Amino acid sequence: MIFVPLWPISMLKVINVVGARPNFMKVAPIVAAMKRRPASFQPLVVHTGQHYDSAMSDSFFQDLDLPNPDTHLGVGSASHAVQTAAVMERFEPVVLQEQPDWVLVVGDVNSTLACALVCVKLGVKVAHVEAGLRSRDRTMPEEINRLLTDQIADLLLTPSPDADVYLLAEGIPRERIRFVGNVMIDSLQKNLAVARQLQTKEQLGLTGRDYALLTLHRPSNVDLRESFEPILSALEAIASKLPIVFPVHPRTRKTIAELGLTDRVAAIKDLRMIDPLGYLDFLNLSSGARLVLTDSGGIQEETTALGIPCLTLRENTERPITVEMGTNVVVGTDTQKIIAAANAELNGSAKKTMASPPLWDGHTSERILDALEQFHT
Ligand code: UD1
């Protein structure tokens, strides 16, 4: 009997894993690049369902033109152990059935680690996009996900040279590391013009006005009253000078209620709480903001690429290049330090370094595909 392959032998079948909001803008340009090379790549998309609300998931598929998942694992929210275990249990049969050449995981969420672990145990090759970022803060769940995923992945695709240094220091062989640049910037560059044409600002009554944009969702900031309240005190002071738009993450909305902070937050005049925004609406607001305040990782990078001042409300960052070369200032969570940093931005005395980090050029997805081809044996 003659064996006739369904696709050319050289074609790589790749499962691209998405799970949570910050994954979608990283995977979309990679899948699009694979579709532009149909003779070489057969991309599949698996959504773990870690994030499931329309505003946290579906709207990103639409905004980013990401194809509907080939498989949805429907995992949902749970404790870290239960969520990670559920992803593993449901992902394993998909890998066994599809027999991919590569599984590609991105970022540092629970789905990233869970899927990487499934693959390494099955002997299926895993590539980690955004490898090598380190905050050095092991109380962050994401730091544990990063450390472990990088130890077990076969190919480590890094966004900045500092990531290569961390990986080498952790004993990862040079040949497993490839500096490809920042794939989020591929999405940003592709979508910026469209986002700017939206009426997001107008709909919020911000036309022609200076405003700040705020996001907060880190458990270390929002899960405890003693960490959330000092941030609120700073926001009270900043909002007295500049309206603040605050798309509220579901975790944060829940903790505001649970911690009995609803009235205090509602009393801050000019703090506008709105539902989480889709990718394009958020980009419309971030690209026009006077100032961004955030505890997100990706927003530190997007503001650097946009040249918008960013105050990071954390004690550390796993993205130091945004401080060294970009617009990011890590201010911590002390009330007076946040107010002082915001004042420095508003009165023009803040730092002004600004350059584009190397390979944040909109072509990272192409380099990722090249690396997958080169490292496939
Ligand atoms: C997760 C990631 C974090 C990332 C963030 C972006 C981990 C460990 N954390 O944190 O790295 O920065 O996503 O948003 O993977 N919820 C909803 N609807 C949803 C999703 C979540 O209501 O679609 C609520 C649930 O109450 C849930 C809580 O938000 O318990 C937290 O969700 P979870 O996915 O556990 O963590 P995030 O805080 O979103």
Boltz pocket constraint, residues with backbone or C-beta under 6 A from the ligand:
constraints:
  - pocket:
      binder: B
      contacts: [[A, 20], [A, 21], [A, 22], [A, 50], [A, 51], [A, 52], [A, 53], [A, 56], [A, 57], [A, 77], [A, 78], [A, 108], [A, 109], [A, 110], [A, 111], [A, 141], [A, 142], [A, 217], [A, 249], [A, 250], [A, 251], [A, 254]]
      max_distance: 6.0
